[in-house]
Amino acid sequence: MQRSGAQLWTTAIALSASVALSQILLGLAALAAGAALALSREKRGRAVAGLEKFPPGSLALALYAGWSLVSALLSESPFESLMHTKELLLLGVPALGAYLLCRPRDPERAGFAVVATGAALALWGTVQFVLGQFTPFVRIRGPLSHHLSFAGLLLLAFLASVAWSQSPEKLLRRAALVALAPLGLALLLNQSRSAWFGVAAGLILLGFTRVRRVALPLLAAGVLAAALHPGFRGKMLSLGQPLEDTSLRARVVMLQTGARIVVESPLLGTGPGGIEAAYARLQPDDYPLPRIGHLHCTPLQIAAERGVPALLLWLAFWAALGRGLWRLREPEHSILRRDMGTAAAACAVGFIVMGIFEYNFGDAEPSTLLLGLLALAFTTRSTAGKESCASSW
């Protein structure tokens, strides 16, 4: 039962580009996990004691979810706000994956699935570009509805591939090396500056690890491409002209208006889904924007929508996760586990940096993939032969 759940979970994470399919598979994986736990020969007390093996930051995520629900219930439109909290179910992805992927090679299989699917998505986007399905306002987006969601998936798959490019697991290493070229090209063609900054941050982090011989040349190649290509160079130089770059100017106005929303409702925010109405009421008259569903900054979005306490819990999650990932560097852990931790750390840093400019934590496709990649570093990995995996948790 647990083995089937692991396969369902792995497929769901690899296919996170399809929200509906991914969430259906995650639901089935959760049912399989529940059945495996119920059928386990372990006594309930020992199973409950195993809850301490949840990935680091799980408690902070649970409290964040709880505060979000309180914010929704006490908002001006509780029912509508509650409908915008469905993504909270995804916060259980790391704990579910850490429980289900208990066999020695489960994390490597999941990593291979992520890399292979990422490469396929990158080729999809590149074909779109070659066929001319690209304008300055409609960028390549693969099978997704928005180019920024596509950029988030590419960023995570690319950084994970760099981290696994020196993996002792032959299949994972070869897949990662093959995927680097299409993923890197698609990231450039997507022309999302926020993703570029995220990738750069992740590569800088990887520059301090044993994959520096891959990470640093890729970082240099990306900077060179952005400097030499007229289109890429123009995207970067426009950052120095905020009044002429409409996208940048809109983000500045969103920051200012978002700050007003936080000051107005610092404890519970507007409630999930309440940003649109609050923004329309508080935005400046000199630069009005059309319908704004969210602020293009994850920390600001969380504070404005769910309150400052929710933001502090979100930050606590990353702090706890970072501490757990740092501990994976200790010699007692295998090289494979350390590689999984390195990939998780690079992806987390890249995701957070991109989130400064985009609300990617509320974007189901990249957030599902990120939470799945984080789980790979903290799986239980039973080595008990034919013993049930359920007994290892």
C-alpha positions, -999 to 999 in steps of 0.1 A, spaced: 0 0 0 28 24 9 47 16 -22 17 24 -44 13 57 -24 50 65 -31 44 60 -68 13 81 -68 31 109 -49 61 108 -72 38 111 -103 18 139 -87 50 160 -81 64 153 -115 31 163 -132 26 194 -111 22 214 -143 -14 199 -144 -30 212 -112 -61 190 -115 -42 157 -122 -16 164 -96 -41 171 -69 -61 140 -77 -30 119 -75 -19 136 -42 -54 128 -28 -50 91 -37 -15 91 -23 -29 105 10 -55 77 11 -28 51 5 -7 66 33 -37 65 57 -44 29 48 -8 19 52 -7 36 86 -39 19 97 -27 -15 85 7 -11 102 16 -36 128 29 -9 150 10 2 181 -7 36 179 15 51 206 47 43 186 31 56 154 22 89 171 58 91 184 70 89 149 53 122 141 84 139 153 100 127 121 79 152 101 102 174 79 115 205 97 91 234 96 60 212 96 47 228 128 51 263 114 33 253 82 4 239 103 2 270 124 3 291 92 -26 271 78 -45 276 110 -40 313 111 -51 315 74 -83 298 83 -89 322 112 -82 351 88 -108 337 64 -134 331 90 -132 366 104 -130 384 70 -158 404 56 -168 375 32 -160 343 52 -175 319 27 -157 334 -3 -125 337 17 -126 301 27 -129 291 -9 -95 307 -14 -78 285 12 -80 253 -7 -43 255 -15 -35 250 22 -40 212 16 -8 214 -5 12 222 27 10 186 36 30 175 6 64 175 24 51 154 53 33 130 30 63 125 8 86 120 37 64 92 50 57 75 17 92 75 2 108 52 27 126 28 4 163 35 -3 159 45 -40 125 62 -38 140 97 -36 162 91 -66 133 78 -86 113 109 -77 142 131 -86 146 114 -120 108 119 -127 111 157 -118 142 162 -141 127 142 -170 94 160 -168 111 194 -165 132 187 -196 100 178 -215 84 210 -204 114 230 -215 114 214 -249 76 222 -252 83 258 -245 112 260 -269 91 245 -297 65 272 -289 92 299 -294 104 284 -326 69 282 -340 64 319 -332 40 315 -304 57 344 -286 52 382 -283 65 407 -258 33 403 -238 26 366 -244 58 346 -235 64 309 -238 44 291 -212 44 254 -222 11 237 -213 4 262 -185 -19 293 -186 8 318 -175 44 323 -183 54 330 -147 40 297 -135 60 281 -163 91 300 -152 87 288 -117 87 251 -128 117 256 -150 136 274 -122 131 245 -98 138 217 -123 170 236 -135 184 241 -100 176 206 -90 194 193 -121 225 214 -113 225 200 -78 222 164 -90 247 168 -119 274 151 -97 251 126 -80 266 91 -73 233 77 -86 241 71 -123 206 74 -137 198 106 -118 232 121 -127 228 114 -164 193 127 -166 203 159 -148 232 166 -171 210 160 -202 183 183 -189 205 212 -182 207 225 -218 169 225 -226 160 239 -191 186 267 -193 175 277 -229 138 277 -219 145 299 -189 163 324 -211 135 324 -238 108 327 -211 124 362 -203 111 363 -167 135 385 -148 122 373 -114 131 337 -125 165 348 -137 172 364 -103 160 332 -85 183 310 -107 212 333 -101 207 331 -63 204 293 -64 235 290 -85 255 312 -62 245 290 -33 255 259 -53 288 276 -60 297 268 -23 291 231 -27 308 202 -45 288 210 -78 306 244 -81 323 232 -113 289 230 -129 271 259 -111 296 287 -116 301 282 -153 264 281 -158 260 313 -139 287 329 -160 271 317 -192 237 331 -181 252 365 -173 270 365 -206 239 356 -226 219 384 -208 247 409 -216 252 400 -253 216 393 -265 198 426 -273 165 414 -260 178 400 -228 201 430 -222 171 453 -227 151 434 -201 179 439 -175 187 475 -184 150 485 -181 153 479 -143 171 512 -141 142 530 -158 112 522 -135 91 551 -149 95 537 -185 91 500 -176 54 496 -171 58 462 -154 83 476 -129 63 507 -122 32 486 -116 51 465 -90 63 497 -72 27 509 -70 16 474 -58 42 476 -30 30 510 -19 -6 499 -19 1 466 -3 19 484 26 -13 505 31 -33 473 33 -10 459 59 -12 491 80 -50 490 78 -53 454 89 -20 442 104 -34 413 125 -57 393 101 -53 411 68 -81 412 43 -87 375 44 -76 351 16 -90 364 -17 -97 399 -3 -68 417 -19 -88 427 -50 -114 448 -32 -88 463 -8 -65 472 -36 -92 489 -56 -101 510 -26 -66 520 -15 -46 523 -48 -33 558 -58 -53 579 -82 -22 589 -102 -15 553 -114 -47 532 -112 -44 496 -122 -71 473 -136 -83 443 -116 -55 431 -92 -60 396 -78 -27 395 -59 4 416 -51 35 405 -70 55 399 -38 50 368 -17 59 382 18 38 413 12 9 393 -2 9 371 29 10 400 53 -17 419 35 -40 390 29 -35 370 62 -18 394 86 17 399 99 15 368 123 10 346 92 41 362 76 61 355 108 49 318 107 59 316 70 93 329 78 96 305 107 90 277 83 119 287 62 141 292 92 133 257 105 138 242 71 171 259 66 183 246 100 173 211 90 190 213 56 222 226 73 223 196 95 222 173 65 258 184 57 271 164 87 292 134 77 268 109 93 245 114 63 251 96 30 262 115 -1 228 109 -17 210 124 12 233 154 12 227 158 -25 190 159 -19 195 184 8 216 206 -15 190 205 -42 163 214 -17 183 243 -4 191 257 -39 155 254 -49 142 270 -18 166 300 -22 157 304 -59 120 301 -51 122 327 -23 141 352 -44 117 348 -73 89 353 -48 101 387 -39 88 398 -73 60 373 -79 34 356 -56 47 321 -64 38 306 -30 2 309 -40 8 295 -75 -2 258 -73 21 244 -100 55 257 -88 46 255 -51 36 218 -54 69 210 -71 89 230 -45 72 213 -15 78 179 -32 115 186 -37 118 197 -1 104 163 10 131 144 -8 158 155 17 139 142 47 125 108 37 127 79 62 144 55 38 138 21 54 166 -4 51 148 -32 67 146 -54 37 111 -69 34 99 -52 65 69 -29 60 78 7 53 51 18 76 71 6 106 99 30 99 79 61 107 
